[in-house]
Amino acid sequence: MRAALVQMTSTDDPAVNLRLVEERVTAAAERGATLVVLPEAVLRAFGGGSLAEVAEPLDGPWGAAVTALARRLGVTVVVGTFTPATGGPDGGAEDDARVRNTLLVTGPGGTTSYDKTHLFDAFGYAESDGVQPGAGVVVADVDGEPVGLATCYDVRFPALFTAAADRGARLVVVCASWGAGPGKVEQWELLVRARALDSTSVVVAVGQADAGGPVGAAPTGVGHSLVVSPLGEVLHRLGAEEDILVVDLDLDAVDDVRRTLPVLANRRRDLGV
């Protein structure tokens, strides 16, 4: 599988961001990518205004334009968007003014999505004030290959990655808008490498680029997107700035590693882990 990691900085304007997506995805497709991964929060950057006012269903105008682009180019696109919450705070029937932090996965094989499961209620910030959590594990079909999905803070939770592997995923995609701060770049790389080892999977992790400052009140990202092997080795990485990295992924190597290092098979299921 040839994958493109599109490290970009989204703005507060969905129309501008859509044009950026069109430019970057087209450039990736011209370089032979069949899977194009963009960051979290591409529809609108965090801190760039109300997420509820731009949230739309997957088949809304923004999502439909990305789907049409992906199908026209013959690629699968994974991109961070926001969709309306469903029901009440816990999925109940009453209204919920929050949104869902959604990854849109769309291409020739159809459209699916993943809603961020673990919300960033940390470092004095409460993502759950405005975002409703998703229901759990999603494995998308990309050209016949099961691909696990995770968003930003999810990377701190190993069970999501091992659950994707249990469902056949040899590749897990992480899309992020990783906040800057002391040690945050080092934590990002360490966590991505650890999740690859936990699940003995290839992990492709793509973050918002470092824009040199926040959009509104929120940081956008630190960059440093990377590809990690099932043995935790960093195979490819980007710096802090906007860039596109196109790589060939050897997913058959996952099978070899899982035979040699069968951590998934060796788990003590009786302990609930």
C-alpha positions in Angstrom: 0.0 0.0 0.0 1.3 3.4 -0.9 0.3 6.0 1.7 0.6 9.8 1.9 1.0 11.6 5.2 -0.4 15.1 4.7 0.9 17.4 7.4 -0.9 20.6 7.2 -2.4 23.4 9.3 -6.1 24.0 9.1 -7.7 27.4 9.5 -10.9 28.7 11.0 -12.6 28.7 7.5 -14.0 25.4 6.2 -14.0 26.7 2.6 -10.3 27.5 2.8 -9.6 24.1 4.4 -11.5 22.3 1.7 -9.3 24.0 -0.9 -6.2 22.9 1.0 -7.5 19.3 1.1 -8.1 19.4 -2.6 -4.6 20.6 -3.3 -2.9 18.2 -0.9 -4.9 15.1 -1.9 -4.4 15.8 -5.6 -0.6 16.2 -5.1 -0.5 12.9 -3.1 -2.5 11.1 -5.8 -0.1 12.3 -8.5 2.7 10.7 -6.5 0.9 7.4 -6.6 -0.7 7.3 -3.1 -3.8 5.1 -2.8 -4.3 6.1 0.9 -4.1 9.7 1.9 -4.1 10.6 5.6 -4.7 14.1 6.8 -4.9 15.4 10.4 -7.6 15.7 13.0 -9.7 18.9 12.9 -9.3 19.8 9.2 -12.8 21.0 8.8 -12.0 23.7 11.3 -9.0 24.2 13.6 -9.5 24.0 17.3 -9.8 27.5 18.7 -11.0 28.8 15.3 -14.6 29.3 16.3 -17.6 27.2 17.2 -17.4 23.6 16.1 -21.2 23.2 16.4 -21.8 25.9 13.7 -19.7 24.0 11.1 -20.5 20.4 12.1 -22.4 18.5 9.3 -23.3 15.0 8.4 -20.8 13.0 6.5 -22.8 13.5 3.3 -23.1 17.3 3.9 -21.5 19.7 1.5 -17.9 19.5 2.9 -17.9 15.8 3.3 -19.5 15.3 -0.1 -16.9 17.4 -1.7 -14.1 15.3 -0.1 -15.9 12.1 -1.2 -16.2 13.3 -4.8 -12.5 14.2 -4.8 -11.5 10.9 -3.5 -13.6 8.9 -5.9 -12.4 11.1 -8.9 -8.8 10.5 -8.0 -9.3 6.8 -7.1 -7.8 7.2 -3.6 -9.0 6.6 0.0 -8.9 9.8 2.1 -8.9 9.9 5.9 -9.6 13.4 7.2 -10.7 15.0 10.5 -14.1 16.6 10.5 -16.9 17.3 12.9 -20.4 15.8 12.8 -23.5 16.6 14.9 -23.9 14.7 18.2 -26.5 12.0 18.3 -29.1 12.3 21.1 -28.2 13.3 24.6 -24.8 13.4 26.4 -24.7 9.6 26.6 -26.4 9.0 23.3 -29.9 9.4 24.8 -33.0 10.8 23.1 -32.7 14.4 24.4 -31.0 17.1 22.4 -27.2 17.5 22.7 -25.6 20.7 21.5 -22.1 19.1 21.2 -20.5 17.6 18.2 -18.6 14.4 17.4 -14.9 14.6 16.5 -15.1 12.4 13.4 -12.7 10.9 11.0 -14.2 10.7 7.5 -12.9 7.7 5.6 -14.0 7.9 1.9 -12.9 6.6 -1.4 -13.8 4.2 -4.3 -14.8 1.5 -1.8 -17.4 3.6 0.0 -17.6 5.8 3.0 -17.3 5.1 6.7 -16.3 7.1 9.8 -14.8 6.9 13.3 -15.8 9.1 16.2 -13.1 9.9 18.7 -13.5 7.6 21.7 -11.2 9.1 24.3 -11.8 12.8 24.8 -9.0 15.2 25.9 -10.1 16.1 29.4 -6.5 16.8 30.5 -4.0 19.6 31.1 -6.9 21.8 32.3 -8.9 21.4 29.1 -12.2 19.6 28.8 -12.9 18.4 25.2 -16.0 16.7 26.5 -17.7 20.1 27.2 -18.1 20.4 23.4 -17.6 16.9 22.0 -19.6 13.7 22.5 -17.5 10.5 22.7 -17.7 7.8 20.0 -18.9 4.3 20.7 -15.7 2.4 20.1 -13.5 0.5 17.7 -13.9 1.0 13.9 -11.9 -0.9 11.3 -12.3 0.5 7.8 -11.8 -1.5 4.5 -9.1 0.2 2.4 -8.7 -1.7 -0.9 -9.5 -4.9 0.9 -7.1 -4.2 3.8 -8.6 -3.7 7.3 -7.4 -0.4 8.8 -7.8 0.6 12.4 -8.6 4.3 13.2 -7.7 6.5 16.2 -7.7 10.2 16.9 -5.1 12.2 18.9 -5.7 11.4 22.7 -6.7 7.9 21.7 -3.0 7.1 21.2 -2.6 7.0 25.0 -5.0 4.0 25.3 -3.5 0.7 24.1 -6.7 -1.3 24.2 -8.1 0.6 21.2 -5.1 -0.5 19.1 -5.1 -4.1 20.2 -8.9 -4.3 19.6 -8.3 -3.1 16.0 -5.6 -5.8 15.6 -8.0 -8.4 16.9 -10.4 -7.3 14.1 -7.8 -8.0 11.5 -6.1 -4.6 11.2 -2.4 -4.7 10.3 -2.4 -0.9 9.9 -3.7 1.7 12.3 -4.1 5.3 11.3 -3.8 8.1 13.9 -5.0 11.6 13.0 -4.1 14.3 15.5 -4.0 18.0 16.4 -1.4 17.4 19.1 -1.0 20.4 21.5 2.4 21.9 22.0 4.1 22.0 25.3 7.2 20.7 27.2 8.0 17.2 26.2 4.9 16.9 23.9 6.8 16.0 20.8 8.8 13.3 22.6 5.5 12.0 24.1 3.9 11.9 20.7 6.7 9.7 19.2 6.9 7.5 22.3 3.2 6.8 22.3 3.0 6.1 18.6 5.9 3.7 18.9 4.4 2.0 22.0 1.0 1.5 20.3 2.7 -0.1 17.3 4.5 -2.5 19.7 1.3 -3.2 21.7 -0.6 -4.2 18.6 2.3 -5.4 16.4 0.9 -3.2 13.7 2.2 -0.6 11.3 1.1 2.8 12.7 0.7 5.9 10.4 0.3 8.9 12.6 -0.4 12.3 11.0 -0.6 15.6 13.0 -1.3 19.2 12.3 1.8 21.1 11.4 3.4 23.5 13.8 2.0 26.9 12.7 4.2 28.8 15.2 1.3 29.8 17.4 -2.3 29.1 18.2 -5.4 29.5 16.1 -7.6 31.6 18.4 -7.2 30.2 21.9 -5.9 26.7 20.9 -2.7 25.3 19.5 -3.0 23.4 16.3 -0.1 20.9 16.4 3.5 20.1 16.6 4.0 18.2 13.3 6.4 15.3 13.5 4.1 12.9 11.7 5.6 9.4 11.4 5.4 5.8 10.3 6.3 3.1 12.8 6.9 -0.6 12.2 5.2 -3.4 14.2 8.5 -3.6 16.1 8.4 0.0 17.2 11.0 1.3 14.7 10.4 4.7 13.2 10.6 4.1 9.5 9.7 7.6 8.3 9.2 11.0 9.9 8.5 14.6 9.1 9.6 17.8 10.9 7.4 20.5 12.3 6.5 22.3 9.1 3.8 21.6 6.5 4.8 18.8 4.2 3.6 15.6 2.3 5.4 12.3 2.8 4.6 9.4 0.5 5.7 6.0 1.6 5.2 2.3 0.6 3.9 0.2 3.5 4.9 -3.4 3.7 2.0 -4.9 5.6 3.1 -8.4 5.0 5.9 -7.7 7.4 3.2 -7.5 10.1 2.4 -11.2 9.6 6.1 -12.1 10.1 6.3 -10.1 13.3 3.1 -11.6 14.7 4.5 -15.1 14.2 7.8 -14.2 15.8 6.5 -12.0 18.6 2.9 -13.2 19.2 2.0 -10.7 21.9 -1.6 -10.7 20.7 -1.9 -14.4 21.0 -0.1 -14.6 24.3 -2.4 -12.1 26.2 -4.0 -13.5 29.4 -7.6 -13.2 28.4 -8.7 -14.4 31.8 -7.3 -11.2 33.2 -9.5 -9.2 30.9 -6.5 -7.7 29.0 
